[in-house]
């Protein structure tokens, strides 16, 4: 096991301990099937953990980061690479039955191993 693999597990353990339970859904937009005359969409769900915090006042510019926005840190362990989804795919994050409005997502990935995702969340 590489050092980054161990670090990914350690990050996951901390987020699980201090974060809130979430459900990440990755979907593939509907494609048309002429035989049954339907649109087929696939969904896959993954359990995860998200730790949220306030932005520092110096980071709130009122344009990109607005008052009330939260900074979030989400595990990458056990999730597909959300930052590398195909054009016909999308993701949602649900916490306590409420879908989060993610304005920005960055992956923290030294090397090729995604350790966690940093999120900008609005309206939570």
C-alpha positions in Angstrom: 0.0 0.0 0.0 1.5 3.3 -1.0 1.8 6.2 1.4 -1.0 8.1 -0.4 -3.3 5.1 0.0 -2.7 5.2 3.7 -3.2 8.9 3.9 -6.5 8.6 2.0 -7.7 6.1 4.6 -6.6 8.4 7.4 -8.4 11.3 5.9 -11.5 9.2 5.4 -11.4 8.1 9.1 -11.2 11.7 10.3 -14.0 12.9 8.1 -16.2 9.9 9.2 -15.4 10.9 12.9 -16.1 14.6 12.6 -18.3 15.0 9.5 -22.0 14.4 8.7 -23.3 11.4 6.8 -24.1 12.1 3.1 -25.2 10.3 0.0 -23.4 11.0 -3.2 -25.4 10.1 -6.4 -23.6 9.8 -9.7 -26.0 9.7 -12.7 -25.7 9.3 -16.4 -28.1 11.5 -18.3 -30.9 9.8 -20.1 -30.2 8.2 -23.5 -33.0 7.4 -25.9 -33.9 3.8 -26.7 -36.1 3.4 -29.7 -37.2 -0.2 -29.0 -39.3 0.6 -25.9 -39.5 4.3 -26.8 -38.1 5.4 -23.5 -35.2 7.3 -22.0 -32.8 5.3 -19.8 -31.0 7.0 -17.0 -28.6 5.2 -14.6 -27.9 6.2 -11.0 -25.4 4.9 -8.6 -25.3 5.9 -4.9 -22.4 6.0 -2.5 -22.3 6.7 1.2 -19.9 9.3 2.4 -19.0 11.9 5.0 -18.8 15.7 4.7 -17.2 18.2 7.1 -18.5 21.8 6.7 -17.0 25.0 8.1 -17.4 28.7 7.7 -15.2 30.6 5.3 -12.9 33.2 6.8 -14.2 36.7 6.4 -11.2 37.6 4.3 -12.2 35.0 1.8 -15.7 36.3 1.3 -15.6 38.6 -1.7 -19.4 38.8 -2.3 -19.0 37.6 -5.9 -17.5 34.2 -6.0 -17.8 33.4 -2.3 -20.9 35.0 -0.9 -21.9 35.5 2.8 -23.5 32.3 4.0 -21.4 30.0 1.8 -19.7 27.1 3.5 -16.5 25.3 2.8 -16.8 21.6 2.8 -14.4 18.7 2.8 -15.7 15.4 1.5 -14.1 12.0 1.4 -12.8 10.6 -1.8 -12.3 7.0 -0.5 -14.9 4.7 -2.0 -16.2 7.3 -4.5 -15.6 7.6 -8.2 -13.4 10.5 -9.3 -16.2 13.1 -9.3 -13.8 15.7 -10.9 -13.4 13.4 -13.9 -16.9 12.5 -14.8 -17.9 12.3 -18.5 -19.9 15.0 -20.1 -23.1 12.9 -19.9 -22.6 12.3 -16.1 -23.5 14.4 -13.1 -23.4 14.2 -9.3 -25.5 15.3 -6.4 -24.8 15.3 -2.7 -27.6 14.9 -0.2 -27.4 15.5 3.5 -30.4 14.7 5.8 -32.6 14.4 2.7 -31.6 17.8 1.3 -29.6 18.2 -1.9 -26.7 20.5 -1.5 -26.0 23.3 -4.0 -22.3 22.8 -4.8 -20.8 25.9 -6.5 -17.2 24.6 -6.8 -15.5 21.3 -6.3 -11.7 20.8 -6.2 -9.9 17.5 -5.7 -7.0 17.3 -3.3 -4.9 14.7 -5.0 -1.1 14.7 -4.7 0.0 12.2 -7.3 -2.9 10.1 -8.7 -4.7 9.3 -5.4 -7.7 11.5 -4.5 -7.5 12.2 -0.8 -10.6 14.3 -0.5 -12.7 16.9 -2.2 -13.0 20.6 -1.2 -16.4 22.1 -1.9 -18.0 25.5 -1.9 -21.6 25.0 -0.8 -24.3 27.6 -1.0 -27.6 27.8 0.8 -26.9 25.2 3.5 
